[in-house]
Amino acid sequence: FSQPPTFPLDIPKTQMCAHASPQGEKGEPISNVGDLRDDGVDGALRLGNLAPPHQPVAPTKRRFARSMRREPTEAEDRLWHELRGRRLDRIKFRRQVPVGKFIADFVCAEARLIVEIDGSQHADSNYDRVRDAELKARGFRVLRFWNDDVLRDLNAVCDTIIAYVRDESLRPWR
């Protein structure tokens, strides 16, 4: 993209991604996100020097994140259906992940991207601004969608996520 896309993406429908993985000449997946490797020490996947060392998570926060995974909102559930198991363009996402003192809805560690799905209670939220600033200080970009966006036009949401994962120079609009 020559400039950051707007939501929904300003791409003609005929050129929109069908959420299939791009293939190279020999059929291997193409990724310009970077090399993800297993460092073999603790089984954790790390991205070059970008991934911080593992931070311990308080048991109460871990239990809370698990409970949030068990009871997603309708919008989170629909988006997770597209993101899980590398279904979206072979991109790895995790859901309801503790990051610092917060729990992120969806995290792509490779691209240092957090995707948040917000209801109306998040409109003009000072808490979200503070939260986003702390997550940005940890090296993440925070991409936010309204519940209605996910429920009405899931394909456009998925295409936007792919664009942000593949082009790390893109910055979220809200």
SULHURA-V268653 format. One record per residue. RES is the residue in one letter. OMEGA is omega as a letter, one per 40 degrees, with the letter a starting at -180 (* if undefined). BURIAL is # if it has 16 or more other C-alpha atoms within 10 Angstrom, else .. Layout:
# SULHURA-V268653
res=RES omega=OMEGA burial=BURIAL
res=RES omega=OMEGA burial=BURIAL
This chain:
# SULHURA-V268653
res=F omega=i burial=.
res=S omega=i burial=.
res=Q omega=a burial=.
res=P omega=a burial=#
res=P omega=i burial=#
res=T omega=i burial=.
res=F omega=e burial=.
res=P omega=a burial=.
res=L omega=i burial=#
res=D omega=i burial=.
res=I omega=i burial=.
res=P omega=a burial=.
res=K omega=a burial=.
res=T omega=a burial=.
res=Q omega=a burial=.
res=M omega=a burial=.
res=C omega=i burial=#
res=A omega=i burial=.
res=H omega=i burial=#
res=A omega=i burial=.
res=S omega=i burial=#
res=P omega=a burial=.
res=Q omega=i burial=.
res=G omega=a burial=.
res=E omega=a burial=.
res=K omega=i burial=.
res=G omega=a burial=.
res=E omega=i burial=.
res=P omega=i burial=.
res=I omega=i burial=.
res=S omega=i burial=#
res=N omega=a burial=.
res=V omega=a burial=.
res=G omega=a burial=.
res=D omega=i burial=.
res=L omega=a burial=.
res=R omega=i burial=.
res=D omega=a burial=.
res=D omega=i burial=.
res=G omega=a burial=.
res=V omega=a burial=.
res=D omega=i burial=.
res=G omega=a burial=.
res=A omega=i burial=.
res=L omega=a burial=.
res=R omega=i burial=#
res=L omega=i burial=#
res=G omega=i burial=.
res=N omega=a burial=.
res=L omega=a burial=.
res=A omega=i burial=.
res=P omega=i burial=.
res=P omega=a burial=.
res=H omega=i burial=.
res=Q omega=i burial=.
res=P omega=i burial=.
res=V omega=i burial=.
res=A omega=a burial=.
res=P omega=i burial=.
res=T omega=i burial=.
res=K omega=i burial=.
res=R omega=i burial=#
res=R omega=i burial=.
res=F omega=i burial=.
res=A omega=i burial=#
res=R omega=i burial=.
res=S omega=i burial=.
res=M omega=i burial=#
res=R omega=a burial=#
res=R omega=a burial=.
res=E omega=a burial=.
res=P omega=i burial=.
res=T omega=i burial=.
res=E omega=a burial=.
res=A omega=i burial=#
res=E omega=a burial=#
res=D omega=i burial=.
res=R omega=i burial=.
res=L omega=i burial=#
res=W omega=i burial=#
res=H omega=i burial=.
res=E omega=a burial=#
res=L omega=a burial=#
res=R omega=i burial=.
res=G omega=i burial=.
res=R omega=i burial=.
res=R omega=a burial=#
res=L omega=i burial=#
res=D omega=a burial=#
res=R omega=a burial=#
res=I omega=a burial=#
res=K omega=i burial=#
res=F omega=i burial=#
res=R omega=a burial=#
res=R omega=i burial=#
res=Q omega=a burial=#
res=V omega=i burial=#
res=P omega=i burial=#
res=V omega=a burial=#
res=G omega=a burial=.
res=K omega=a burial=.
res=F omega=i burial=.
res=I omega=a burial=#
res=A omega=i burial=#
res=D omega=a burial=#
res=F omega=a burial=#
res=V omega=i burial=#
res=C omega=a burial=#
res=A omega=a burial=#
res=E omega=a burial=#
res=A omega=a burial=#
res=R omega=a burial=#
res=L omega=i burial=#
res=I omega=i burial=#
res=V omega=i burial=#
res=E omega=i burial=#
res=I omega=a burial=#
res=D omega=i burial=#
res=G omega=a burial=.
res=S omega=i burial=.
res=Q omega=a burial=.
res=H omega=a burial=.
res=A omega=i burial=.
res=D omega=a burial=.
res=S omega=i burial=.
res=N omega=i burial=.
res=Y omega=a burial=.
res=D omega=i burial=.
res=R omega=i burial=.
res=V omega=i burial=.
res=R omega=i burial=.
res=D omega=i burial=#
res=A omega=i burial=.
res=E omega=i burial=#
res=L omega=i burial=#
res=K omega=i burial=.
res=A omega=i burial=.
res=R omega=i burial=.
res=G omega=a burial=.
res=F omega=i burial=#
res=R omega=a burial=#
res=V omega=a burial=#
res=L omega=a burial=#
res=R omega=i burial=#
res=F omega=i burial=#
res=W omega=i burial=#
res=N omega=a burial=#
res=D omega=i burial=.
res=D omega=a burial=#
res=V omega=a burial=#
res=L omega=a burial=.
res=R omega=a burial=.
res=D omega=a burial=.
res=L omega=i burial=#
res=N omega=i burial=#
res=A omega=i burial=#
res=V omega=a burial=#
res=C omega=i burial=#
res=D omega=i burial=#
res=T omega=i burial=#
res=I omega=i burial=#
res=I omega=a burial=#
res=A omega=a burial=#
res=Y omega=i burial=#
res=V omega=a burial=#
res=R omega=a burial=#
res=D omega=a burial=.
res=E omega=i burial=.
res=S omega=i burial=.
res=L omega=i burial=.
res=R omega=i burial=.
res=P omega=a burial=.
res=W omega=i burial=.
res=R omega=* burial=.
